[in-house]
Amino acid sequence: PETTALLGKFIALESNTGSGGGDHGQHQHLLDLALDIEARMPQHDFDIEGISVDFPVRYDECMNTVLVQELIRFNRIIRVIRTTLRDLGRALRGLVVMS
């Protein structure tokens, strides 16, 4: 839902630019926003192997299993967000086409 709302705002800003020199300002604003979000993202994935050593996945430690599974999911979503933000930045600079 938050991603859809954010992309909806991007589209709304893009459609409101009209013609003329306003496009560059809107593109720059979106690029700055994407770079700001990317800067706040964790730079490295969680070390699942290291965490599994500290919190072993065993039958009698079910919360450890949940923790490791959630960290795996978190790592996946963070990678997707990083990739999407980089692609968005490239698209706003005109280096790639984004659908």
C-alpha positions in Angstrom: 0.0 0.0 0.0 2.8 2.5 0.9 4.7 1.6 -2.3 1.5 2.1 -4.4 0.9 5.5 -2.7 4.5 6.6 -3.4 4.4 5.5 -7.0 1.0 7.2 -7.3 2.6 10.5 -6.1 5.4 10.1 -8.6 2.9 9.6 -11.4 0.8 12.6 -10.2 3.9 14.8 -10.1 4.9 13.6 -13.6 1.5 14.2 -15.1 1.3 17.7 -13.6 4.5 19.0 -15.1 2.9 20.1 -18.3 5.1 21.3 -21.1 8.2 23.5 -21.0 11.0 23.7 -18.5 9.1 22.4 -15.5 9.9 18.8 -16.4 13.5 19.2 -15.3 12.5 20.6 -11.9 10.1 17.8 -11.3 12.6 15.1 -12.4 15.2 16.6 -10.1 12.8 16.6 -7.2 11.9 13.0 -7.8 15.6 12.1 -8.2 16.5 13.9 -5.0 13.7 12.0 -3.2 14.8 8.6 -4.6 18.4 9.4 -3.5 17.3 10.5 -0.1 15.4 7.2 0.4 18.3 5.2 -0.9 20.7 6.9 1.5 18.5 5.9 4.5 18.3 2.3 3.4 20.5 -0.3 5.2 23.8 -0.6 3.2 24.3 -4.3 3.9 22.0 -7.3 4.2 21.7 -9.0 7.6 24.3 -11.8 8.0 21.9 -14.8 8.2 24.7 -17.3 8.9 26.0 -15.2 11.8 22.6 -14.7 13.2 21.9 -18.4 12.9 24.9 -19.0 15.1 23.7 -16.6 17.8 20.1 -17.7 17.5 20.2 -21.3 16.4 17.2 -22.7 14.5 16.1 -25.6 16.6 12.9 -27.3 17.6 12.9 -25.9 21.1 13.7 -22.4 19.9 10.8 -21.6 17.6 11.3 -17.8 17.9 14.8 -18.1 16.5 13.2 -19.8 13.4 10.8 -17.0 13.0 13.6 -14.4 13.4 15.8 -16.0 10.7 12.8 -16.4 8.3 11.8 -12.7 8.8 15.4 -11.5 8.3 15.6 -13.5 5.0 12.4 -11.8 3.9 13.7 -8.4 5.0 16.9 -8.9 3.1 14.9 -9.8 -0.1 12.6 -6.7 0.2 15.6 -4.4 0.9 17.3 -5.7 -2.3 14.2 -5.1 -4.3 13.8 -1.5 -2.9 17.5 -0.7 -3.6 17.2 -2.0 -7.2 14.0 -0.1 -7.8 15.4 3.1 -6.5 18.5 2.8 -8.6 16.4 2.0 -11.7 14.2 5.0 -10.9 17.2 7.3 -10.7 18.5 6.0 -14.0 15.1 6.5 -15.6 14.9 10.0 -14.3 18.3 10.8 -15.8 17.1 9.3 -19.1 19.6 6.4 -19.0 17.0 3.6 -19.1 13.3 3.3 -20.0 11.1 2.4 -17.1 7.7 1.0 -17.6 
